[in-house]
Amino acid sequence: MSKSPTAKYHPETRLVHSGILRSQFAETSEALFLTQGYVYDTAELCEARFKGEDPGFIYSRYSNPTVSMFEQRMAELEGAEAARATATGMAAVTTAMLAPLKAGDHVVASKQLFGSCRYVVEDLLPRYGIQSTLVDGLDLDQWRKAMRPNTKTCFLESPTNPTLDVLDIGAIAEIAHQAGARLVVDNVFATPIWQSPLALGADVVVYSATKHIDGQGRTLGGVILSSNAFVQEHLQTFLRQTGPSISPFNAWVLLKGLETLGVRVRQQTESAAAIAEALASHPKISRLIYPGRSDHPQAATVKKQMRAGSTLIGFEVKGGKAAAFRVLNALKLARISNNLGDAKSLVTHPATTTHQRLAPEVRAELGIGEGFIRYSTGLEHKDDLIEDLTAALETA
Ligand SMILES: *Cc1c(COP(=O)(O)O)cnc(C)c1O
């Protein structure tokens, strides 16, 4: 995949041109190959394809031209040798975790995880004999101490959902590699525009393409990026035989989403920084977390590994759940939702939604207070968003 003619261009150019498989009709826009299967001119050709001697397509559970275009564009953007798309972000996470492991293996993960990711590590894997240890992802000593001879995979997300902690990917990759383990990074919050975990030492990157990559609230999707060897050795057969495949239609939506990913994420980040600045000294807020600010607790790590802040902001409203709910209910532009990365600004109360499954003391330990709000900045004008938020905060 790295031999692509578009690989030499800047990311913005690759987002528009990489991976195109133009049909005999020479269409400008990427074609949507909404087909389950393919026909063969001869039985001999069919046989050759099944033997892997002819490189064409066989069945859309394994591969499809539209899905391939999306995978190739993602791989070039991320600087990965290979990519495999999945139906959802959770299918990507579950496959990346489960496919290479077997009973008796051990996983170490940061406890600061998206709720479903935490379920996979904490509840699902142990049911199949894969033990897991959760550590405070910010504490490198905890990572070191958790490593065992049978540790095969380390897993983290950074910035974390929803508290926007920034974990040192390079340092954790080094700890993992010293123990003979691989590092899998969920890069959803950073987006491929602002952070490249493979270049920092990670072995596998996963995305929920549902978020910024679609960015317009339409389809679910996921993608796993890694070396060719990891795909061949661990992913290919697992995906082919278990079938968490993405619909070609959804892959097409995501492919077109990639064309505007750069401009959207840049604009949303610029607006998020302005909103964070406007909220920083607001009397109704006890805590503001924004990875682009010098007062972020891991500002040095942000500077080391991210090209810019984030489209997301976290803040704690004084007065707990009642005050947070009043603010959410008073917002007119930003809508209450559990999604993020959308063109529309979206607000979430993690304690009662994405992280309600966790015990109150676990939430407290993670810094998810009853007044905590996650704000996903959309494409509206920043002044309108600031006005909307400051008016709503009056009700807190
Ligand atoms: C949303 C999300 C996921 C899951 O993605 P889906 O597409 O909803 O399955 C995984 N990780 C993070 C960090 C997310 O925000």
The ligand as an SDF file (V2000), in Angstrom:
LIG
                    3D

 15 15  0  0  0  0  0  0  0  0999 V2000
  -17.8130    5.9510   19.7320 C   0  0  0  0  0  0  0  0  0  0  0  0
  -16.5440    5.3650   20.1710 C   0  0  0  0  0  0  0  0  0  0  0  0
  -16.2890    4.0050   19.9540 C   0  0  0  0  0  0  0  0  0  0  0  0
  -17.3090    3.0750   19.3460 C   0  0  0  0  0  0  0  0  0  0  0  0
  -17.6510    3.3860   18.0290 O   0  0  0  0  0  0  0  0  0  0  0  0
  -19.0390    2.9610   17.3360 P   0  0  0  0  0  0  0  0  0  0  0  0
  -18.8490    3.3710   15.9220 O   0  0  0  0  0  0  0  0  0  0  0  0
  -20.1240    3.6910   18.0500 O   0  0  0  0  0  0  0  0  0  0  0  0
  -19.1790    1.4790   17.5070 O   0  0  0  0  0  0  0  0  0  0  0  0
  -15.0700    3.5090   20.3570 C   0  0  0  0  0  0  0  0  0  0  0  0
  -14.1500    4.3020   20.9530 N   0  0  0  0  0  0  0  0  0  0  0  0
  -14.3720    5.6200   21.1870 C   0  0  0  0  0  0  0  0  0  0  0  0
  -13.3160    6.4290   21.8440 C   0  0  0  0  0  0  0  0  0  0  0  0
  -15.5720    6.1970   20.8010 C   0  0  0  0  0  0  0  0  0  0  0  0
  -15.7920    7.4900   21.0310 O   0  0  0  0  0  0  0  0  0  0  0  0
  1  2  1  0
  2  3  1  0
  2 14  2  0
  3  4  1  0
  3 10  2  0
  4  5  1  0
  5  6  1  0
  6  7  2  0
  6  8  1  0
  6  9  1  0
 10 11  1  0
 11 12  2  0
 12 13  1  0
 12 14  1  0
 14 15  1  0
M  END
$$$$
